[in-house]
Amino acid sequence: MQSPAPTTPGRPGAGPVKTTLSAFARDLETEARALGFCAFGVADAREDSARAQRLDTWLAEGRHGTMDWMEGRAHHRRSPQGLWPEARSVIALGMSYAPAADPLRLADVPERARISVYAQGADYHDTVKKALKHLARWIVAEANKRGIGPAGVKVFTDTAPVMEKPLGAAAGLGWQGKHTNMVSREHGSWLFLGEIYTTLDLPLSTPARDRCGSCRACQDACPTGAFPEPYRLDARRCVSYLTIEHKGPVPEDLREGLGNRIYGCDDCLAVCPWNKFAGMAHTMKAFLPRAELTAPRLADLLTLDDAGFRKLFSGSPIKRIGRNRFVRNCLYAAGNSGERALLAQAEALGWDEDPAVADAARWAAGKLAG
């Protein structure tokens, strides 16, 4: 880890250092956009007490469900400097995955499975992190070349204890809407986020203004009532949490709410009015959907064994949940479908070695037979 470059106390003040860092930040944004990032901003790495308090309250209420890793590393998550004390600035970045097709088009096609838009293409972790690493190398090299280094850097996307959405809002990428996700005036709700923590004192961006107004479309669209109030999410009722993070059987009172969603949920994102400005001009090619994942038949997915699952979802974020959790989700969708043609498959999976799959199969068979 390299030491921070000498600067004046606090954020950059007037004088040559500010001019140099401002020019550096402008060139950095240009480089970021060349790498596919359509949103760019800089936030302070110091702790924001209000932001940290919201996290503490959310965890204390247990709204993170079984995601124990969020509570276990809360001290790192509270602020960038809590994770890396040497950090001075956070470079927040966004890549667009705006879809061409309506994410809700399969809502009334129960024999087809609904997969969240973000998971229909390549694994965003790989694509975003590759670009972040390239940009981080540029920062180190250019900072040295321009005499404002040495620059320490660390890159993150999704898998580290980083509050990506609040930091993105602080950096002006957009604001956290009533569904708690990022909303951009230019890119709607379709942004993958990534961050570079750096020891450089870069000029800060202006935070975006909340533009949700009186709209509550996202709140009304949630099929499982995961929003106890605007701007607050109870992950324990969220379809994305239930189908991806939650292990074991899904509570029975929430199973019908899953509908035919088998991996994630786009409903609260898809209904956001700001999406009308999110064209596909900035959508990365890597995130374009694979044909076989846009509207797969439940009957086909229920046949998957471990090897078949791994082959189908190679290079996809879906692979991380494993065959058992995936087939469990497909069985809930089958039970909700009303398609009696799926009854035999559900009955057969009632003998599956995985208890959660067997439980879901018995539930689905009961629904279909009844």
KOLGUPA-347419 format. One record per residue (C-alpha): residue number from 1; x, y, z. Coordinates in steps of 0.2 Angstrom, whole numbers. Example, Ala and Ser with C-alpha at 12.3 -4.5 7.8 and 13.67 -1.06 7.14 Angstrom:
// residues 2
<dogu fiba="1" X="62" Y="-22" Z="39"/>
<dogu fiba="2" X="68" Y="-5" Z="36"/>
// end
This chain:
// residues 370
<dogu fiba="1" X="0" Y="0" Z="0"/>
<dogu fiba="2" X="7" Y="17" Z="-5"/>
<dogu fiba="3" X="6" Y="33" Z="6"/>
<dogu fiba="4" X="-5" Y="47" Z="1"/>
<dogu fiba="5" X="3" Y="61" Z="-9"/>
<dogu fiba="6" X="7" Y="77" Z="1"/>
<dogu fiba="7" X="-8" Y="89" Z="1"/>
<dogu fiba="8" X="-14" Y="103" Z="11"/>
<dogu fiba="9" X="-25" Y="99" Z="26"/>
<dogu fiba="10" X="-43" Y="93" Z="23"/>
<dogu fiba="11" X="-50" Y="93" Z="5"/>
<dogu fiba="12" X="-39" Y="102" Z="-9"/>
<dogu fiba="13" X="-39" Y="121" Z="-7"/>
<dogu fiba="14" X="-34" Y="135" Z="-18"/>
<dogu fiba="15" X="-18" Y="134" Z="-28"/>
<dogu fiba="16" X="-8" Y="123" Z="-40"/>
<dogu fiba="17" X="-13" Y="107" Z="-31"/>
<dogu fiba="18" X="-31" Y="110" Z="-34"/>
<dogu fiba="19" X="-28" Y="115" Z="-52"/>
<dogu fiba="20" X="-18" Y="99" Z="-55"/>
<dogu fiba="21" X="-30" Y="87" Z="-47"/>
<dogu fiba="22" X="-45" Y="95" Z="-56"/>
<dogu fiba="23" X="-37" Y="93" Z="-72"/>
<dogu fiba="24" X="-32" Y="75" Z="-67"/>
<dogu fiba="25" X="-51" Y="72" Z="-62"/>
<dogu fiba="26" X="-57" Y="78" Z="-79"/>
<dogu fiba="27" X="-45" Y="66" Z="-88"/>
<dogu fiba="28" X="-50" Y="52" Z="-76"/>
<dogu fiba="29" X="-68" Y="54" Z="-81"/>
<dogu fiba="30" X="-63" Y="54" Z="-100"/>
<dogu fiba="31" X="-54" Y="38" Z="-97"/>
<dogu fiba="32" X="-68" Y="30" Z="-87"/>
<dogu fiba="33" X="-80" Y="34" Z="-101"/>
<dogu fiba="34" X="-69" Y="26" Z="-114"/>
<dogu fiba="35" X="-69" Y="10" Z="-103"/>
<dogu fiba="36" X="-88" Y="9" Z="-104"/>
<dogu fiba="37" X="-93" Y="18" Z="-88"/>
<dogu fiba="38" X="-107" Y="30" Z="-92"/>
<dogu fiba="39" X="-108" Y="38" Z="-74"/>
<dogu fiba="40" X="-94" Y="45" Z="-65"/>
<dogu fiba="41" X="-92" Y="55" Z="-49"/>
<dogu fiba="42" X="-81" Y="57" Z="-33"/>
<dogu fiba="43" X="-87" Y="56" Z="-15"/>
<dogu fiba="44" X="-78" Y="59" Z="2"/>
<dogu fiba="45" X="-70" Y="44" Z="10"/>
<dogu fiba="46" X="-74" Y="50" Z="27"/>
<dogu fiba="47" X="-88" Y="43" Z="37"/>
<dogu fiba="48" X="-105" Y="51" Z="35"/>
<dogu fiba="49" X="-114" Y="50" Z="52"/>
<dogu fiba="50" X="-132" Y="50" Z="45"/>
<dogu fiba="51" X="-128" Y="36" Z="32"/>
<dogu fiba="52" X="-119" Y="26" Z="45"/>
<dogu fiba="53" X="-134" Y="28" Z="57"/>
<dogu fiba="54" X="-146" Y="22" Z="44"/>
<dogu fiba="55" X="-136" Y="6" Z="41"/>
<dogu fiba="56" X="-135" Y="3" Z="60"/>
<dogu fiba="57" X="-154" Y="5" Z="62"/>
<dogu fiba="58" X="-157" Y="-7" Z="47"/>
<dogu fiba="59" X="-146" Y="-20" Z="54"/>
<dogu fiba="60" X="-153" Y="-18" Z="72"/>
<dogu fiba="61" X="-171" Y="-21" Z="65"/>
<dogu fiba="62" X="-165" Y="-37" Z="57"/>
<dogu fiba="63" X="-170" Y="-32" Z="39"/>
<dogu fiba="64" X="-155" Y="-40" Z="32"/>
<dogu fiba="65" X="-162" Y="-57" Z="35"/>
<dogu fiba="66" X="-149" Y="-71" Z="35"/>
<dogu fiba="67" X="-136" Y="-60" Z="26"/>
<dogu fiba="68" X="-125" Y="-62" Z="42"/>
<dogu fiba="69" X="-110" Y="-55" Z="32"/>
<dogu fiba="70" X="-118" Y="-38" Z="32"/>
<dogu fiba="71" X="-118" Y="-37" Z="51"/>
<dogu fiba="72" X="-102" Y="-46" Z="53"/>
<dogu fiba="73" X="-92" Y="-32" Z="44"/>
<dogu fiba="74" X="-103" Y="-18" Z="48"/>
<dogu fiba="75" X="-88" Y="-8" Z="55"/>
<dogu fiba="76" X="-80" Y="-9" Z="38"/>
<dogu fiba="77" X="-96" Y="-5" Z="29"/>
<dogu fiba="78" X="-100" Y="11" Z="39"/>
<dogu fiba="79" X="-88" Y="21" Z="29"/>
<dogu fiba="80" X="-74" Y="20" Z="16"/>
<dogu fiba="81" X="-61" Y="24" Z="29"/>
<dogu fiba="82" X="-68" Y="11" Z="40"/>
<dogu fiba="83" X="-62" Y="-2" Z="27"/>
<dogu fiba="84" X="-46" Y="7" Z="22"/>
<dogu fiba="85" X="-41" Y="21" Z="34"/>
<dogu fiba="86" X="-29" Y="29" Z="21"/>
<dogu fiba="87" X="-43" Y="32" Z="8"/>
<dogu fiba="88" X="-46" Y="50" Z="4"/>
<dogu fiba="89" X="-58" Y="49" Z="-10"/>
<dogu fiba="90" X="-71" Y="37" Z="-18"/>
<dogu fiba="91" X="-72" Y="37" Z="-37"/>
<dogu fiba="92" X="-90" Y="30" Z="-40"/>
<dogu fiba="93" X="-94" Y="23" Z="-57"/>
<dogu fiba="94" X="-109" Y="16" Z="-66"/>
<dogu fiba="95" X="-111" Y="4" Z="-81"/>
<dogu fiba="96" X="-128" Y="3" Z="-90"/>
<dogu fiba="97" X="-137" Y="-13" Z="-92"/>
<dogu fiba="98" X="-153" Y="-5" Z="-99"/>
<dogu fiba="99" X="-164" Y="-18" Z="-107"/>
<dogu fiba="100" X="-171" Y="-18" Z="-125"/>
<dogu fiba="101" X="-187" Y="-28" Z="-120"/>
<dogu fiba="102" X="-200" Y="-24" Z="-106"/>
<dogu fiba="103" X="-194" Y="-34" Z="-90"/>
<dogu fiba="104" X="-212" Y="-37" Z="-86"/>
<dogu fiba="105" X="-218" Y="-44" Z="-102"/>
<dogu fiba="106" X="-218" Y="-62" Z="-95"/>
<dogu fiba="107" X="-229" Y="-58" Z="-80"/>
<dogu fiba="108" X="-244" Y="-66" Z="-88"/>
<dogu fiba="109" X="-234" Y="-81" Z="-96"/>
<dogu fiba="110" X="-234" Y="-93" Z="-81"/>
<dogu fiba="111" X="-226" Y="-108" Z="-90"/>
<dogu fiba="112" X="-210" Y="-97" Z="-94"/>
<dogu fiba="113" X="-198" Y="-92" Z="-80"/>
<dogu fiba="114" X="-193" Y="-74" Z="-77"/>
<dogu fiba="115" X="-175" Y="-70" Z="-74"/>
<dogu fiba="116" X="-169" Y="-53" Z="-69"/>
<dogu fiba="117" X="-162" Y="-42" Z="-83"/>
<dogu fiba="118" X="-145" Y="-40" Z="-75"/>
<dogu fiba="119" X="-143" Y="-59" Z="-75"/>
<dogu fiba="120" X="-147" Y="-63" Z="-93"/>
<dogu fiba="121" X="-130" Y="-58" Z="-99"/>
<dogu fiba="122" X="-112" Y="-60" Z="-94"/>
<dogu fiba="123" X="-108" Y="-60" Z="-76"/>
<dogu fiba="124" X="-106" Y="-41" Z="-72"/>
<dogu fiba="125" X="-94" Y="-44" Z="-58"/>
<dogu fiba="126" X="-81" Y="-49" Z="-71"/>
<dogu fiba="127" X="-85" Y="-35" Z="-83"/>
<dogu fiba="128" X="-85" Y="-21" Z="-71"/>
<dogu fiba="129" X="-70" Y="-27" Z="-61"/>
<dogu fiba="130" X="-60" Y="-29" Z="-77"/>
<dogu fiba="131" X="-63" Y="-11" Z="-81"/>
<dogu fiba="132" X="-61" Y="-5" Z="-63"/>
<dogu fiba="133" X="-43" Y="-13" Z="-63"/>
<dogu fiba="134" X="-39" Y="-5" Z="-80"/>
<dogu fiba="135" X="-44" Y="12" Z="-73"/>
<dogu fiba="136" X="-35" Y="10" Z="-57"/>
<dogu fiba="137" X="-19" Y="6" Z="-66"/>
<dogu fiba="138" X="-21" Y="22" Z="-76"/>
<dogu fiba="139" X="-23" Y="32" Z="-60"/>
<dogu fiba="140" X="-7" Y="25" Z="-53"/>
<dogu fiba="141" X="3" Y="28" Z="-69"/>
<dogu fiba="142" X="-4" Y="45" Z="-72"/>
<dogu fiba="143" X="-3" Y="51" Z="-54"/>
<dogu fiba="144" X="16" Y="47" Z="-55"/>
<dogu fiba="145" X="18" Y="55" Z="-72"/>
<dogu fiba="146" X="10" Y="71" Z="-67"/>
<dogu fiba="147" X="19" Y="73" Z="-50"/>
<dogu fiba="148" X="3" Y="71" Z="-39"/>
<dogu fiba="149" X="7" Y="53" Z="-34"/>
<dogu fiba="150" X="11" Y="41" Z="-28"/>
<dogu fiba="151" X="-8" Y="36" Z="-28"/>
<dogu fiba="152" X="-14" Y="21" Z="-18"/>
<dogu fiba="153" X="-30" Y="12" Z="-25"/>
<dogu fiba="154" X="-42" Y="-2" Z="-21"/>
<dogu fiba="155" X="-56" Y="-7" Z="-32"/>
<dogu fiba="156" X="-73" Y="-14" Z="-27"/>
<dogu fiba="157" X="-89" Y="-20" Z="-35"/>
<dogu fiba="158" X="-103" Y="-28" Z="-25"/>
<dogu fiba="159" X="-93" Y="-42" Z="-16"/>
<dogu fiba="160" X="-84" Y="-31" Z="-3"/>
<dogu fiba="161" X="-92" Y="-22" Z="13"/>
<dogu fiba="162" X="-95" Y="-6" Z="3"/>
<dogu fiba="163" X="-111" Y="5" Z="3"/>
<dogu fiba="164" X="-111" Y="7" Z="-15"/>
<dogu fiba="165" X="-128" Y="15" Z="-17"/>
<dogu fiba="166" X="-126" Y="29" Z="-4"/>
<dogu fiba="167" X="-108" Y="32" Z="-10"/>
<dogu fiba="168" X="-115" Y="33" Z="-28"/>
<dogu fiba="169" X="-128" Y="46" Z="-22"/>
<dogu fiba="170" X="-115" Y="56" Z="-13"/>
<dogu fiba="171" X="-104" Y="56" Z="-29"/>
<dogu fiba="172" X="-119" Y="62" Z="-40"/>
<dogu fiba="173" X="-122" Y="47" Z="-50"/>
<dogu fiba="174" X="-140" Y="48" Z="-45"/>
<dogu fiba="175" X="-151" Y="46" Z="-29"/>
<dogu fiba="176" X="-158" Y="32" Z="-20"/>
<dogu fiba="177" X="-176" Y="30" Z="-24"/>
<dogu fiba="178" X="-190" Y="24" Z="-14"/>
<dogu fiba="179" X="-185" Y="7" Z="-19"/>
<dogu fiba="180" X="-168" Y="10" Z="-11"/>
<dogu fiba="181" X="-159" Y="7" Z="-28"/>
<dogu fiba="182" X="-150" Y="20" Z="-38"/>
<dogu fiba="183" X="-160" Y="31" Z="-50"/>
<dogu fiba="184" X="-151" Y="41" Z="-63"/>
<dogu fiba="185" X="-159" Y="55" Z="-73"/>
<dogu fiba="186" X="-150" Y="48" Z="-89"/>
<dogu fiba="187" X="-149" Y="30" Z="-85"/>
<dogu fiba="188" X="-165" Y="26" Z="-75"/>
<dogu fiba="189" X="-163" Y="11" Z="-63"/>
<dogu fiba="190" X="-151" Y="1" Z="-74"/>
<dogu fiba="191" X="-134" Y="4" Z="-67"/>
<dogu fiba="192" X="-121" Y="-8" Z="-61"/>
<dogu fiba="193" X="-110" Y="1" Z="-48"/>
<dogu fiba="194" X="-91" Y="0" Z="-45"/>
<dogu fiba="195" X="-79" Y="10" Z="-34"/>
<dogu fiba="196" X="-61" Y="15" Z="-33"/>
<dogu fiba="197" X="-55" Y="20" Z="-16"/>
<dogu fiba="198" X="-39" Y="31" Z="-18"/>
<dogu fiba="199" X="-27" Y="41" Z="-7"/>
<dogu fiba="200" X="-28" Y="56" Z="-19"/>
<dogu fiba="201" X="-38" Y="71" Z="-13"/>
<dogu fiba="202" X="-49" Y="72" Z="-28"/>
<dogu fiba="203" X="-62" Y="86" Z="-31"/>
<dogu fiba="204" X="-79" Y="81" Z="-24"/>
<dogu fiba="205" X="-94" Y="80" Z="-35"/>
<dogu fiba="206" X="-111" Y="88" Z="-31"/>
<dogu fiba="207" X="-123" Y="75" Z="-24"/>
<dogu fiba="208" X="-139" Y="72" Z="-34"/>
<dogu fiba="209" X="-156" Y="79" Z="-29"/>
<dogu fiba="210" X="-169" Y="66" Z="-25"/>
<dogu fiba="211" X="-182" Y="68" Z="-39"/>
<dogu fiba="212" X="-195" Y="54" Z="-33"/>
<dogu fiba="213" X="-208" Y="67" Z="-28"/>
<dogu fiba="214" X="-224" Y="60" Z="-24"/>
<dogu fiba="215" X="-222" Y="44" Z="-35"/>
<dogu fiba="216" X="-224" Y="28" Z="-27"/>
<dogu fiba="217" X="-225" Y="16" Z="-42"/>
<dogu fiba="218" X="-210" Y="5" Z="-36"/>
<dogu fiba="219" X="-219" Y="3" Z="-19"/>
<dogu fiba="220" X="-235" Y="-2" Z="-27"/>
<dogu fiba="221" X="-227" Y="-14" Z="-39"/>
<dogu fiba="222" X="-218" Y="-25" Z="-26"/>
<dogu fiba="223" X="-227" Y="-42" Z="-26"/>
<dogu fiba="224" X="-222" Y="-47" Z="-8"/>
<dogu fiba="225" X="-223" Y="-30" Z="1"/>
<dogu fiba="226" X="-205" Y="-28" Z="4"/>
<dogu fiba="227" X="-206" Y="-9" Z="8"/>
<dogu fiba="228" X="-213" Y="-5" Z="25"/>
<dogu fiba="229" X="-211" Y="13" Z="20"/>
<dogu fiba="230" X="-203" Y="23" Z="6"/>
<dogu fiba="231" X="-184" Y="22" Z="6"/>
<dogu fiba="232" X="-184" Y="7" Z="17"/>
<dogu fiba="233" X="-182" Y="-11" Z="12"/>
<dogu fiba="234" X="-186" Y="-27" Z="22"/>
<dogu fiba="235" X="-174" Y="-39" Z="13"/>
<dogu fiba="236" X="-183" Y="-53" Z="21"/>
<dogu fiba="237" X="-198" Y="-51" Z="10"/>
<dogu fiba="238" X="-189" Y="-46" Z="-6"/>
<dogu fiba="239" X="-190" Y="-58" Z="-21"/>
<dogu fiba="240" X="-172" Y="-55" Z="-25"/>
<dogu fiba="241" X="-166" Y="-59" Z="-8"/>
<dogu fiba="242" X="-178" Y="-74" Z="-7"/>
<dogu fiba="243" X="-172" Y="-82" Z="-24"/>
<dogu fiba="244" X="-154" Y="-78" Z="-22"/>
<dogu fiba="245" X="-148" Y="-75" Z="-5"/>
<dogu fiba="246" X="-160" Y="-85" Z="6"/>
<dogu fiba="247" X="-155" Y="-103" Z="9"/>
<dogu fiba="248" X="-168" Y="-117" Z="13"/>
<dogu fiba="249" X="-187" Y="-116" Z="11"/>
<dogu fiba="250" X="-195" Y="-99" Z="7"/>
<dogu fiba="251" X="-209" Y="-95" Z="20"/>
<dogu fiba="252" X="-225" Y="-102" Z="13"/>
<dogu fiba="253" X="-234" Y="-85" Z="15"/>
<dogu fiba="254" X="-222" Y="-78" Z="2"/>
<dogu fiba="255" X="-221" Y="-92" Z="-11"/>
<dogu fiba="256" X="-236" Y="-86" Z="-21"/>
<dogu fiba="257" X="-229" Y="-69" Z="-22"/>
<dogu fiba="258" X="-214" Y="-75" Z="-31"/>
<dogu fiba="259" X="-225" Y="-79" Z="-46"/>
<dogu fiba="260" X="-214" Y="-85" Z="-60"/>
<dogu fiba="261" X="-198" Y="-76" Z="-54"/>
<dogu fiba="262" X="-184" Y="-88" Z="-52"/>
<dogu fiba="263" X="-169" Y="-77" Z="-50"/>
<dogu fiba="264" X="-171" Y="-59" Z="-44"/>
<dogu fiba="265" X="-185" Y="-47" Z="-48"/>
<dogu fiba="266" X="-186" Y="-31" Z="-59"/>
<dogu fiba="267" X="-203" Y="-25" Z="-54"/>
<dogu fiba="268" X="-199" Y="-10" Z="-43"/>
<dogu fiba="269" X="-185" Y="-5" Z="-55"/>
<dogu fiba="270" X="-195" Y="-8" Z="-71"/>
<dogu fiba="271" X="-210" Y="3" Z="-66"/>
<dogu fiba="272" X="-199" Y="19" Z="-62"/>
<dogu fiba="273" X="-204" Y="33" Z="-73"/>
<dogu fiba="274" X="-186" Y="39" Z="-75"/>
<dogu fiba="275" X="-182" Y="24" Z="-86"/>
<dogu fiba="276" X="-190" Y="33" Z="-101"/>
<dogu fiba="277" X="-173" Y="42" Z="-102"/>
<dogu fiba="278" X="-163" Y="26" Z="-101"/>
<dogu fiba="279" X="-160" Y="21" Z="-119"/>
<dogu fiba="280" X="-148" Y="7" Z="-125"/>
<dogu fiba="281" X="-135" Y="19" Z="-131"/>
<dogu fiba="282" X="-124" Y="15" Z="-116"/>
<dogu fiba="283" X="-128" Y="-3" Z="-113"/>
<dogu fiba="284" X="-113" Y="-13" Z="-113"/>
<dogu fiba="285" X="-113" Y="-28" Z="-126"/>
<dogu fiba="286" X="-107" Y="-40" Z="-112"/>
<dogu fiba="287" X="-124" Y="-37" Z="-103"/>
<dogu fiba="288" X="-135" Y="-41" Z="-118"/>
<dogu fiba="289" X="-146" Y="-56" Z="-114"/>
<dogu fiba="290" X="-142" Y="-73" Z="-120"/>
<dogu fiba="291" X="-157" Y="-80" Z="-130"/>
<dogu fiba="292" X="-159" Y="-95" Z="-119"/>
<dogu fiba="293" X="-161" Y="-85" Z="-104"/>
<dogu fiba="294" X="-174" Y="-72" Z="-110"/>
<dogu fiba="295" X="-190" Y="-83" Z="-108"/>
<dogu fiba="296" X="-184" Y="-101" Z="-103"/>
<dogu fiba="297" X="-198" Y="-115" Z="-101"/>
<dogu fiba="298" X="-200" Y="-120" Z="-83"/>
<dogu fiba="299" X="-202" Y="-138" Z="-90"/>
<dogu fiba="300" X="-184" Y="-137" Z="-96"/>
<dogu fiba="301" X="-177" Y="-130" Z="-81"/>
<dogu fiba="302" X="-184" Y="-143" Z="-69"/>
<dogu fiba="303" X="-174" Y="-156" Z="-78"/>
<dogu fiba="304" X="-157" Y="-149" Z="-73"/>
<dogu fiba="305" X="-145" Y="-159" Z="-63"/>
<dogu fiba="306" X="-129" Y="-151" Z="-56"/>
<dogu fiba="307" X="-119" Y="-154" Z="-72"/>
<dogu fiba="308" X="-133" Y="-147" Z="-83"/>
<dogu fiba="309" X="-135" Y="-132" Z="-72"/>
<dogu fiba="310" X="-116" Y="-128" Z="-72"/>
<dogu fiba="311" X="-116" Y="-130" Z="-91"/>
<dogu fiba="312" X="-131" Y="-119" Z="-94"/>
<dogu fiba="313" X="-125" Y="-105" Z="-83"/>
<dogu fiba="314" X="-107" Y="-105" Z="-86"/>
<dogu fiba="315" X="-101" Y="-87" Z="-86"/>
<dogu fiba="316" X="-118" Y="-81" Z="-78"/>
<dogu fiba="317" X="-120" Y="-73" Z="-61"/>
<dogu fiba="318" X="-134" Y="-86" Z="-59"/>
<dogu fiba="319" X="-121" Y="-100" Z="-56"/>
<dogu fiba="320" X="-117" Y="-93" Z="-39"/>
<dogu fiba="321" X="-133" Y="-100" Z="-31"/>
<dogu fiba="322" X="-130" Y="-118" Z="-37"/>
<dogu fiba="323" X="-142" Y="-131" Z="-44"/>
<dogu fiba="324" X="-152" Y="-134" Z="-28"/>
<dogu fiba="325" X="-158" Y="-117" Z="-24"/>
<dogu fiba="326" X="-161" Y="-113" Z="-43"/>
<dogu fiba="327" X="-172" Y="-129" Z="-45"/>
<dogu fiba="328" X="-181" Y="-124" Z="-28"/>
<dogu fiba="329" X="-186" Y="-107" Z="-36"/>
<dogu fiba="330" X="-192" Y="-116" Z="-52"/>
<dogu fiba="331" X="-203" Y="-127" Z="-42"/>
<dogu fiba="332" X="-211" Y="-112" Z="-33"/>
<dogu fiba="333" X="-214" Y="-105" Z="-51"/>
<dogu fiba="334" X="-221" Y="-121" Z="-56"/>
<dogu fiba="335" X="-233" Y="-122" Z="-42"/>
<dogu fiba="336" X="-239" Y="-104" Z="-46"/>
<dogu fiba="337" X="-241" Y="-108" Z="-64"/>
<dogu fiba="338" X="-257" Y="-118" Z="-64"/>
<dogu fiba="339" X="-249" Y="-129" Z="-78"/>
<dogu fiba="340" X="-254" Y="-147" Z="-74"/>
<dogu fiba="341" X="-242" Y="-153" Z="-87"/>
<dogu fiba="342" X="-228" Y="-149" Z="-74"/>
<dogu fiba="343" X="-236" Y="-160" Z="-60"/>
<dogu fiba="344" X="-226" Y="-176" Z="-65"/>
<dogu fiba="345" X="-210" Y="-166" Z="-64"/>
<dogu fiba="346" X="-214" Y="-159" Z="-47"/>
<dogu fiba="347" X="-219" Y="-176" Z="-40"/>
<dogu fiba="348" X="-203" Y="-183" Z="-46"/>
<dogu fiba="349" X="-193" Y="-170" Z="-38"/>
<dogu fiba="350" X="-202" Y="-173" Z="-21"/>
<dogu fiba="351" X="-188" Y="-187" Z="-19"/>
<dogu fiba="352" X="-174" Y="-175" Z="-22"/>
<dogu fiba="353" X="-159" Y="-177" Z="-10"/>
<dogu fiba="354" X="-159" Y="-158" Z="-6"/>
<dogu fiba="355" X="-173" Y="-155" Z="8"/>
<dogu fiba="356" X="-177" Y="-138" Z="1"/>
<dogu fiba="357" X="-180" Y="-144" Z="-16"/>
<dogu fiba="358" X="-190" Y="-159" Z="-10"/>
<dogu fiba="359" X="-201" Y="-147" Z="1"/>
<dogu fiba="360" X="-204" Y="-135" Z="-14"/>
<dogu fiba="361" X="-208" Y="-150" Z="-25"/>
<dogu fiba="362" X="-221" Y="-156" Z="-13"/>
<dogu fiba="363" X="-229" Y="-139" Z="-11"/>
<dogu fiba="364" X="-229" Y="-137" Z="-30"/>
<dogu fiba="365" X="-237" Y="-154" Z="-33"/>
<dogu fiba="366" X="-250" Y="-150" Z="-20"/>
<dogu fiba="367" X="-254" Y="-133" Z="-29"/>
<dogu fiba="368" X="-255" Y="-141" Z="-46"/>
<dogu fiba="369" X="-265" Y="-156" Z="-41"/>
<dogu fiba="370" X="-277" Y="-145" Z="-32"/>
// end
